[in-house]
Amino acid sequence: MSAAATGYGTSLALILAIGAQNAFVLRQGLMRSHVLAVVLVCAISDALLIAAGVAGFAAVTAAWPALPRIMALGGAAFLLVYGFLRLRAAWRGGEALVAGGERQSLRSAVLTCLAFTWANPHVYLDTLGLIGAVSTAFGGPAKLAFGIGAVAASFSFFFALGYGARLLAPLMRRPGAWRVLDTAIGLTMWAIAASLVF
C-alpha cells in the first residue's frame, strides 16, 4: 500500500501542472465534446508511458542522447501552431457554451489529444524519466504496486478534469469567458513551446 500511495502521489503531483494536454481536456470537458474518448486517450497513453518508465525506458534515452532534443523541437512546433489557433479564436470571439462553439469531430479530437500526449516531451520526462526514476526505490511486487498507483492517479485525474469541467459551464455561457480561456490556453502553449526551445 505504501508503494501504491507513493506512485499515486508522485504521478498526481506531476500531472496537476497546467499544460497543453490538461488545457485541451478542460476545453473538451467544458464543451462536453467527446469527453470519454479524450480522457481515455490521455489516461491509457499515460498508463503505457508509466509502465515503460517503471520497466526501465531510461536506458533508451541514455542510448540515444539526441532523442530528448528532437522530441522537444517537434513538440514546440506543434504547440506553436495550436497556440496560434487558440489565440486566433480568442481574437475572433463569438464562442459560447450555449452555441456549442467550434466542435471537432471525434477523429479530430482523438488525433489532437494523441498529438498533445505523444508529441509532448514533458510527458516523457514525467512518465519515463521522473516516475521511472522514483520507481527504482521499489522492487518486486512493491514496484508493480507503485506503477499501479501511478496509473490510477492518471485515470482519476483525467476523468475528474474532463467531467468536472462542466461545473464551470454557467461561467462559460458568456462568449467573453471563452475569449479569456482561449487566450490563456494559447499563451500557455507558446510559453511551453518557448521553454522547450530555449
Backbone torsions as a table, in degrees:
resi	resn	phi	psi	omega
1	MET	NA	-36.6	179.9
2	SER	-64.1	-42.2	179.1
3	ALA	-65.9	-41.4	179.0
4	ALA	-63.9	-41.8	178.8
5	ALA	-64.8	-38.8	177.4
6	THR	-64.7	-42.7	177.5
7	GLY	-61.9	-43.7	179.3
8	TYR	-62.6	-48.9	-178.1
9	GLY	-64.4	-41.8	179.6
10	THR	-63.1	-48.0	-178.7
11	SER	-63.7	-45.1	-178.6
12	LEU	-63.1	-40.7	180.0
13	ALA	-61.9	-36.4	-179.5
14	LEU	-76.1	-37.4	-176.9
15	ILE	-73.3	-31.4	-173.4
16	LEU	-60.1	-26.3	-179.6
17	ALA	-60.4	133.4	179.6
18	ILE	-70.7	121.1	179.8
19	GLY	-139.6	-171.2	-175.6
20	ALA	-60.6	-46.5	-177.2
21	GLN	-64.4	-45.8	-179.3
22	ASN	-64.5	-39.2	179.0
23	ALA	-63.6	-38.5	178.7
24	PHE	-66.8	-44.6	179.0
25	VAL	-61.9	-42.4	178.2
26	LEU	-59.9	-45.1	-178.6
27	ARG	-63.9	-43.7	178.9
28	GLN	-64.2	-39.2	178.6
29	GLY	-64.7	-40.2	177.8
30	LEU	-63.0	-37.5	-179.5
31	MET	-85.3	-7.1	-176.3
32	ARG	53.6	45.5	-175.1
33	SER	-116.5	108.4	176.6
34	HIS	54.5	39.9	-173.9
35	VAL	-62.8	-47.0	-177.7
36	LEU	-59.9	-46.1	-179.8
37	ALA	-62.0	-42.5	-177.8
38	VAL	-65.8	-47.3	-178.2
39	VAL	-68.2	-33.6	177.2
40	LEU	-67.6	-40.9	177.4
41	VAL	-60.4	-45.9	-180.0
42	CYS	-63.0	-48.9	-175.1
43	ALA	-68.2	-42.6	-179.8
44	ILE	-68.0	-40.0	177.1
45	SER	-61.3	-45.5	176.8
46	ASP	-59.7	-42.3	-179.3
47	ALA	-59.9	-42.8	179.0
48	LEU	-64.3	-43.9	-179.2
49	LEU	-68.8	-38.5	177.5
50	ILE	-64.6	-43.8	178.6
51	ALA	-59.5	-42.2	178.7
52	ALA	-65.5	-39.5	179.2
53	GLY	-64.6	-45.1	179.6
54	VAL	-66.2	-32.4	179.5
55	ALA	-77.5	-10.6	174.2
56	GLY	109.3	38.3	-179.1
57	PHE	-68.9	-14.9	-179.5
58	ALA	-55.8	-27.0	179.4
59	ALA	-64.3	-30.8	-179.8
60	VAL	-67.5	-45.3	179.6
61	THR	-69.0	-27.5	175.5
62	ALA	-69.3	-33.7	179.6
63	ALA	-75.4	-31.2	-179.6
64	TRP	-121.9	82.0	-175.4
65	PRO	-61.6	-24.9	-178.4
66	ALA	-78.2	-15.3	-175.0
67	LEU	-57.5	-45.7	179.2
68	PRO	-59.4	-38.4	-179.8
69	ARG	-69.0	-40.8	178.1
70	ILE	-61.7	-44.9	178.8
71	MET	-64.0	-37.9	-179.4
72	ALA	-63.8	-44.6	-178.8
73	LEU	-68.3	-40.6	177.2
74	GLY	-63.9	-43.1	178.4
75	GLY	-64.7	-38.7	179.4
76	ALA	-63.5	-41.5	179.3
77	ALA	-61.5	-44.6	179.2
78	PHE	-62.5	-44.4	-178.4
79	LEU	-66.3	-35.0	177.3
80	LEU	-62.6	-43.8	-179.6
81	VAL	-66.4	-47.9	-178.7
82	TYR	-64.5	-39.7	177.2
83	GLY	-59.5	-42.2	177.4
84	PHE	-60.7	-42.9	-179.6
85	LEU	-62.7	-40.0	179.1
86	ARG	-70.2	-39.9	178.1
87	LEU	-66.9	-36.4	176.4
88	ARG	-64.6	-40.8	177.8
89	ALA	-63.7	-38.9	178.2
90	ALA	-65.5	-40.4	-179.5
91	TRP	-64.0	-44.2	-178.2
92	ARG	-71.9	-34.9	-179.8
93	GLY	67.1	-166.7	175.8
94	GLY	94.0	-10.1	178.9
95	GLU	-83.8	144.4	172.9
96	ALA	-153.1	152.6	-177.6
97	LEU	-63.4	-34.7	179.7
98	VAL	-61.3	-43.4	-178.6
99	ALA	-75.5	-12.8	179.6
100	GLY	87.5	-12.1	177.1
101	GLY	63.7	-156.7	-176.1
102	GLU	-96.0	89.9	-175.1
103	ARG	-81.8	140.9	176.4
104	GLN	-91.6	159.6	170.9
105	SER	-72.6	165.2	178.0
106	LEU	-59.2	-43.9	-179.2
107	ARG	-61.5	-45.5	180.0
108	SER	-64.2	-41.8	179.7
109	ALA	-63.5	-43.4	-179.5
110	VAL	-66.5	-43.1	179.8
111	LEU	-65.0	-40.2	177.2
112	THR	-63.3	-43.4	179.2
113	CYS	-63.2	-41.8	177.7
114	LEU	-62.3	-39.7	178.9
115	ALA	-65.4	-43.4	179.0
116	PHE	-61.9	-31.9	-178.2
117	THR	-83.0	-55.7	-169.6
118	TRP	-85.7	-18.1	177.7
119	ALA	-98.2	9.8	-177.5
120	ASN	-102.2	107.6	-178.7
121	PRO	-60.0	-27.5	-179.9
122	HIS	-63.0	-33.8	-179.0
123	VAL	-66.8	-33.6	178.0
124	TYR	-71.2	-40.1	178.0
125	LEU	-61.9	-45.2	-178.3
126	ASP	-67.8	-52.2	-172.9
127	THR	-80.9	-52.7	-176.7
128	LEU	-76.5	-40.6	-175.9
129	GLY	-83.3	-67.4	-172.3
130	LEU	-70.3	-49.8	179.1
131	ILE	-64.6	-40.5	176.5
132	GLY	-60.1	-40.8	-179.7
133	ALA	-66.9	-44.0	-179.8
134	VAL	-64.6	-33.8	-178.0
135	SER	-65.4	-20.3	-179.4
136	THR	-67.3	-13.5	177.0
137	ALA	-74.4	-10.2	-177.7
138	PHE	-119.1	156.0	177.9
139	GLY	-137.5	160.3	176.4
140	GLY	57.3	-134.7	-178.8
141	PRO	-60.7	-31.4	179.7
142	ALA	-65.8	-36.0	178.4
143	LYS	-66.3	-40.3	176.7
144	LEU	-63.1	-43.0	178.7
145	ALA	-62.5	-39.6	176.9
146	PHE	-58.9	-47.9	180.0
147	GLY	-61.9	-42.2	178.8
148	ILE	-64.0	-41.7	177.3
149	GLY	-61.5	-41.4	179.5
150	ALA	-64.8	-41.3	178.7
151	VAL	-66.6	-40.2	179.2
152	ALA	-61.2	-37.2	178.1
153	ALA	-63.4	-42.0	-179.9
154	SER	-62.3	-47.8	-179.9
155	PHE	-61.8	-47.4	-177.1
156	SER	-65.5	-37.8	-179.4
157	PHE	-66.6	-49.7	-175.5
158	PHE	-66.9	-36.6	176.5
159	PHE	-67.4	-39.9	178.3
160	ALA	-64.9	-41.5	-179.6
161	LEU	-68.1	-47.9	-177.3
162	GLY	-64.6	-46.3	-176.9
163	TYR	-89.3	-22.7	177.2
164	GLY	-76.8	-19.1	-179.2
165	ALA	-58.8	-28.6	-177.7
166	ARG	-65.2	-16.4	175.3
167	LEU	-65.2	-22.6	177.8
168	LEU	-87.4	-1.2	-174.9
169	ALA	-53.1	-43.4	-179.7
170	PRO	-58.5	-39.4	178.8
171	LEU	-66.9	-36.9	-173.8
172	MET	-83.2	6.7	175.4
173	ARG	-74.7	-13.0	179.4
174	ARG	-94.7	130.6	179.5
175	PRO	-57.2	-32.2	179.9
176	GLY	-62.7	-33.5	179.2
177	ALA	-66.9	-37.7	177.0
178	TRP	-65.0	-37.5	179.0
179	ARG	-62.7	-42.0	178.4
180	VAL	-64.1	-46.2	-179.7
181	LEU	-61.6	-47.7	-179.2
182	ASP	-64.0	-37.8	176.9
183	THR	-63.7	-45.4	179.7
184	ALA	-62.3	-42.3	179.5
185	ILE	-65.4	-46.2	-178.9
186	GLY	-60.6	-45.5	179.5
187	LEU	-66.7	-35.8	176.7
188	THR	-62.8	-43.8	179.0
189	MET	-59.7	-44.6	-178.7
190	TRP	-67.8	-37.3	178.7
191	ALA	-64.9	-41.8	178.5
192	ILE	-65.7	-41.2	179.3
193	ALA	-61.1	-43.2	179.5
194	ALA	-63.2	-40.1	179.6
195	SER	-65.8	-31.7	179.1
196	LEU	-71.6	-37.7	-177.2
197	VAL	-77.0	-45.0	-172.4
198	PHE	-98.5	NA	NA
